[in-house]
Amino acid sequence: STEAKLYIKIYEGPRIKVSSIVIEGNSITKDSVIFHELDFKIGDTLTPDAIEESTRRLQRVGHFNSVEIKTLEERTQIADRTIIIRVSDRDPGLFTIGAGVNSENSLTIRGYTGVAYRNLGGTGRGASARLEGSYNPTDLKYLEYKVTLGYLEPYLFETRAKGRVNYTLDEYVSDFKNRVATNVKQITWSLEQDITSHVLLSYDLFSSAQIRTFKLADMDNKTELFINSTGPTVTVDYRDHPFNTTKGTLTRLGLEYAHPDLGSSDTINYLKSFA
């Protein structure tokens, strides 16, 4: 009684085609945003890979707490099926504020505040603003600050290509001992494209930074430098979830190129890689 014959019976199901798509639960996000992220459309043959890819894409946009894709006629022999996409919208607004004190340079007071809205009008567009500041009241008595503004256009020309612009104004003490401060104004225009749900290609079309260095005792005596650069970045994301990650890897590789032909100062000529 140590051997047995095993009979496997396989019942082949129909080749499933998408006859219609129904979206439920999106009280904020417009249907068009969800349709942009789907890896199938009406008339296509539906495969498990297409469902998994679409689910991952919808999770990555960051607008939903949960995503579920299933067919209305599952476990039947019906070939032409209605696809039901159930989502739960995340709160698109975010406000942060904080303050603290540490012993850097005897005593430093720090604070920050920020606001972001990641789904303007339910279109997937995003905008953000953040202000940071620090002050040393015992010795330096100079206010350091950083302002960051950002905007995201998610579907350029009705494609999955994203356009992003970021502006930063940063003034900080770069040499505490010699009382030297640096002021940086930088604006970056970039494009992003999902190659797959795991691979993101972004390209800084043009990044322009104006860097001014001066002594606090003589603020009118400044040295000025311009760094204009361009370059790609590839992000490979194999985390099991973008927000509640328990396993996986997140890898980023990039290049940055700056040259006087791009408008940089004469002394700026480099190629930088990072991983």
Backbone torsions as a table, in degrees:
resi	resn	phi	psi	omega
1	SER	NA	35.1	179.9
2	THR	-106.7	0.4	179.9
3	GLU	-126.6	148.2	178.2
4	ALA	-146.1	152.8	174.5
5	LYS	-96.1	131.1	-177.9
6	LEU	-110.3	122.4	178.3
7	TYR	-106.7	125.9	179.3
8	ILE	-110.3	121.8	177.8
9	LYS	-107.6	122.9	-179.4
10	ILE	-112.7	127.0	177.2
11	TYR	-111.7	106.8	-176.5
12	GLU	-72.4	130.4	178.4
13	GLY	-85.8	177.9	-178.2
14	PRO	-76.7	159.6	171.3
15	ARG	-76.8	114.9	-171.0
16	ILE	-83.1	130.3	175.1
17	LYS	-117.5	148.0	-179.2
18	VAL	-83.5	110.8	178.8
19	SER	-94.1	-29.9	177.4
20	SER	-160.8	162.0	-179.3
21	ILE	-129.8	126.8	178.7
22	VAL	-117.5	130.6	-179.2
23	ILE	-112.0	131.5	-178.0
24	GLU	-129.1	146.7	170.9
25	GLY	92.3	-6.8	-178.5
26	ASN	-87.3	84.2	-179.2
27	SER	-76.6	-21.2	-179.4
28	ILE	-111.9	-50.6	-173.3
29	THR	-75.1	135.2	178.9
30	LYS	-73.1	151.7	179.2
31	ASP	-57.0	-35.4	-175.9
32	SER	-60.9	-33.5	178.4
33	VAL	-64.3	-43.7	-179.7
34	ILE	-67.1	-42.4	179.2
35	PHE	-61.4	-35.1	179.0
36	HIS	-61.9	-31.2	-174.5
37	GLU	-91.5	-8.5	-178.4
38	LEU	-74.5	145.6	178.9
39	ASP	-97.8	14.6	176.9
40	PHE	-147.7	163.0	178.1
41	LYS	-142.1	173.0	-179.0
42	ILE	-60.9	130.8	-177.7
43	GLY	100.2	-15.8	180.0
44	ASP	-78.4	155.9	168.6
45	THR	-77.2	129.3	-176.3
46	LEU	-91.1	127.4	178.9
47	THR	-121.8	158.0	174.8
48	PRO	-58.2	-36.2	178.6
49	ASP	-62.2	-40.3	179.5
50	ALA	-65.6	-37.4	178.2
51	ILE	-66.9	-44.8	-179.1
52	GLU	-65.5	-41.9	179.8
53	GLU	-64.0	-43.1	179.5
54	SER	-65.3	-39.9	178.4
55	THR	-62.6	-44.8	179.7
56	ARG	-64.0	-40.0	179.4
57	ARG	-63.4	-43.0	-179.6
58	LEU	-67.1	-34.2	176.8
59	GLN	-68.3	-37.0	-174.8
60	ARG	-71.9	-26.1	-178.5
61	VAL	-66.8	-21.3	173.7
62	GLY	83.9	11.2	-178.2
63	HIS	-94.4	-8.9	-170.1
64	PHE	-127.9	143.0	172.4
65	ASN	-76.4	-36.6	-178.5
66	SER	-146.2	152.1	179.9
67	VAL	-138.6	131.1	176.6
68	GLU	-138.6	130.4	177.7
69	ILE	-124.0	124.3	179.5
70	LYS	-150.5	168.8	177.2
71	THR	-100.5	146.8	179.4
72	LEU	-67.3	-33.0	-174.5
73	GLU	-103.3	30.2	-177.3
74	GLU	-62.3	150.7	-177.9
75	ARG	64.6	29.4	172.7
76	THR	-126.4	175.0	177.7
77	GLN	-94.9	10.8	179.2
78	ILE	-73.7	128.4	-176.3
79	ALA	-87.4	-43.5	-179.7
80	ASP	-87.1	113.7	-170.0
81	ARG	-123.7	155.9	173.7
82	THR	-91.9	126.2	-179.9
83	ILE	-94.5	124.9	179.2
84	ILE	-105.3	125.3	178.2
85	ILE	-114.6	112.9	179.6
86	ARG	-106.9	126.4	179.3
87	VAL	-130.7	162.7	174.3
88	SER	-129.9	117.1	-175.1
89	ASP	-67.6	137.6	168.9
90	ARG	-82.4	156.7	172.3
91	ASP	-67.4	116.3	-174.2
92	PRO	-78.5	-14.4	-177.9
93	GLY	-91.9	143.0	179.6
94	LEU	-141.5	129.4	175.9
95	PHE	-127.4	130.9	179.3
96	THR	-129.0	148.2	175.3
97	ILE	-154.9	145.5	-179.7
98	GLY	-166.4	159.8	178.7
99	ALA	-151.6	157.3	179.9
100	GLY	-167.3	169.4	-179.9
101	VAL	-133.4	138.0	174.0
102	ASN	-138.1	178.5	-173.7
103	SER	-96.3	14.0	178.5
104	GLU	-63.4	130.1	-177.5
105	ASN	51.1	48.4	-179.2
106	SER	78.5	-55.7	-179.6
107	LEU	-158.8	127.7	176.9
108	THR	-134.6	130.3	177.7
109	ILE	-103.3	130.1	-178.6
110	ARG	-125.2	152.7	176.2
111	GLY	-158.9	158.6	177.8
112	TYR	-154.7	156.7	171.5
113	THR	-151.3	149.5	-178.5
114	GLY	-156.2	155.0	176.7
115	VAL	-140.5	141.1	178.8
116	ALA	-145.2	146.5	174.1
117	TYR	-135.8	114.3	-168.0
118	ARG	-95.9	3.4	-175.4
119	ASN	-149.6	63.9	-175.6
120	LEU	-62.8	121.9	178.6
121	GLY	61.8	18.2	-178.3
122	GLY	72.5	13.8	-175.7
123	THR	-96.0	-4.8	-176.5
124	GLY	87.9	-5.2	176.7
125	ARG	-70.6	147.9	-177.5
126	GLY	-134.0	147.9	176.5
127	ALA	-142.3	146.6	-178.1
128	SER	-148.2	154.8	175.8
129	ALA	-147.2	140.4	-179.0
130	ARG	-145.0	139.0	178.0
131	LEU	-127.2	126.7	176.4
132	GLU	-122.6	148.2	178.7
133	GLY	-151.2	154.0	175.0
134	SER	-147.8	152.5	-175.5
135	TYR	-148.2	134.5	177.4
136	ASN	-108.3	101.5	-173.1
137	PRO	-81.1	-13.3	-173.3
138	THR	-89.6	-32.8	-173.5
139	ASP	-132.0	-61.7	-172.6
140	LEU	-70.5	-47.4	-180.0
141	LYS	54.0	50.6	179.6
142	TYR	-137.6	130.6	-176.9
143	LEU	-83.0	118.9	172.9
144	GLU	-97.7	142.9	-176.2
145	TYR	-150.5	159.7	176.2
146	LYS	-145.6	128.1	178.7
147	VAL	-117.4	128.6	179.4
148	THR	-127.6	127.0	177.8
149	LEU	-123.7	140.9	-179.4
150	GLY	-144.7	151.3	176.2
151	TYR	-143.8	139.3	179.8
152	LEU	-124.0	127.0	171.5
153	GLU	-106.3	110.6	-165.5
154	PRO	-79.9	-27.0	-173.0
155	TYR	-135.3	81.5	-179.7
156	LEU	-68.6	129.5	177.3
157	PHE	53.6	36.0	177.6
158	GLU	62.2	29.6	175.5
159	THR	-115.5	-178.7	176.4
160	ARG	-84.7	0.0	178.1
161	ALA	-70.3	136.1	-178.9
162	LYS	-111.0	142.9	173.8
163	GLY	-112.2	136.7	-177.3
164	ARG	-135.8	140.7	173.9
165	VAL	-131.8	133.2	179.4
166	ASN	-129.0	139.1	177.3
167	TYR	-127.0	134.5	-179.4
168	THR	-131.6	132.6	171.4
169	LEU	-122.3	116.0	-171.5
170	ASP	-133.0	123.6	175.5
171	GLU	-128.9	123.6	-173.3
172	TYR	-149.7	160.9	176.9
173	VAL	-84.2	112.2	-176.7
174	SER	-89.5	-19.8	178.1
175	ASP	-141.3	97.4	-174.9
176	PHE	-65.3	-41.4	-175.6
177	LYS	-63.5	-44.5	-176.8
178	ASN	-95.1	6.9	176.5
179	ARG	57.2	51.7	179.1
180	VAL	-111.0	132.9	179.9
181	ALA	-118.6	157.0	179.4
182	THR	-128.4	135.5	176.7
183	ASN	-117.1	124.6	-177.8
184	VAL	-121.9	126.2	171.4
185	LYS	-117.5	120.7	-175.0
186	GLN	-137.1	137.4	174.2
187	ILE	-132.7	137.0	-175.3
188	THR	-131.8	128.3	172.1
189	TRP	-107.4	129.5	-177.2
190	SER	-142.1	157.6	174.3
191	LEU	-116.5	146.8	177.4
192	GLU	-132.2	142.4	178.9
193	GLN	-143.6	126.2	173.5
194	ASP	-76.2	115.3	174.4
195	ILE	-75.6	-48.6	168.6
196	THR	-137.4	-176.7	177.4
197	SER	-68.9	-13.1	-179.9
198	HIS	-104.2	-18.8	-172.8
199	VAL	-122.3	124.7	178.9
200	LEU	-119.4	127.9	175.3
201	LEU	-108.1	124.0	175.6
202	SER	-124.6	150.0	-177.3
203	TYR	-138.8	119.3	172.6
204	ASP	-75.6	100.2	-179.3
205	LEU	-60.3	-42.7	-179.9
206	PHE	-160.1	127.2	175.4
207	SER	-124.3	124.5	-176.5
208	SER	-121.9	123.0	-179.9
209	ALA	-124.1	129.8	173.7
210	GLN	-108.2	118.2	-173.6
211	ILE	-116.1	120.0	178.7
212	ARG	-117.9	132.7	179.3
213	THR	-119.7	135.9	-177.0
214	PHE	-154.1	158.2	174.7
215	LYS	-88.6	140.3	-177.0
216	LEU	-63.1	-28.6	-179.8
217	ALA	-76.8	-18.4	-179.0
218	ASP	-142.6	76.0	-172.4
219	MET	-69.8	-18.4	179.4
220	ASP	-79.7	-18.6	-179.9
221	ASN	-90.2	95.0	-173.2
222	LYS	-119.3	147.3	166.9
223	THR	-106.9	141.6	-171.9
224	GLU	-126.5	140.6	-178.0
225	LEU	-140.2	139.9	177.1
226	PHE	-117.4	129.3	175.5
227	ILE	-123.5	108.6	176.1
228	ASN	-110.4	128.7	-171.6
229	SER	-140.7	169.1	176.5
230	THR	-152.0	161.0	178.6
231	GLY	160.3	159.9	-178.0
232	PRO	-97.6	159.5	172.2
233	THR	-138.5	133.7	176.9
234	VAL	-113.6	127.3	177.7
235	THR	-115.3	124.6	178.6
236	VAL	-112.5	115.2	-171.1
237	ASP	-118.7	109.1	176.5
238	TYR	-118.2	34.1	172.2
239	ARG	-74.4	150.3	-178.8
240	ASP	-74.1	-19.8	176.1
241	HIS	-158.4	137.0	-175.2
242	PRO	-69.5	-21.5	-176.4
243	PHE	-114.1	-41.2	179.7
244	ASN	-110.3	68.7	-173.4
245	THR	-79.0	132.7	174.2
246	THR	-118.2	-20.4	178.5
247	LYS	-161.2	165.5	177.6
248	GLY	122.4	-172.0	-179.9
249	THR	-135.4	150.9	174.1
250	LEU	-132.3	115.2	-173.7
251	THR	-123.4	136.6	179.9
252	ARG	-133.0	129.1	179.3
253	LEU	-125.8	140.2	-177.4
254	GLY	-155.3	162.8	174.9
255	LEU	-131.4	146.6	175.9
256	GLU	-137.4	128.6	-177.6
257	TYR	-125.2	130.0	177.7
258	ALA	-130.9	143.5	-175.2
259	HIS	-159.8	152.0	175.9
260	PRO	-56.9	-28.8	178.3
261	ASP	-64.4	-20.3	176.8
262	LEU	-89.8	1.0	-179.3
263	GLY	103.1	6.1	178.4
264	SER	-74.3	164.6	173.4
265	SER	-62.1	159.4	-174.3
266	ASP	-60.4	-27.3	-176.7
267	THR	-86.0	-2.6	-175.5
268	ILE	-99.0	114.2	178.5
269	ASN	-158.7	99.0	-176.2
270	TYR	-153.6	159.8	170.3
271	LEU	-127.0	119.3	-177.5
272	LYS	-116.9	134.2	174.8
273	SER	-117.8	152.4	178.5
274	PHE	-147.9	154.8	179.3
275	ALA	-147.0	NA	NA
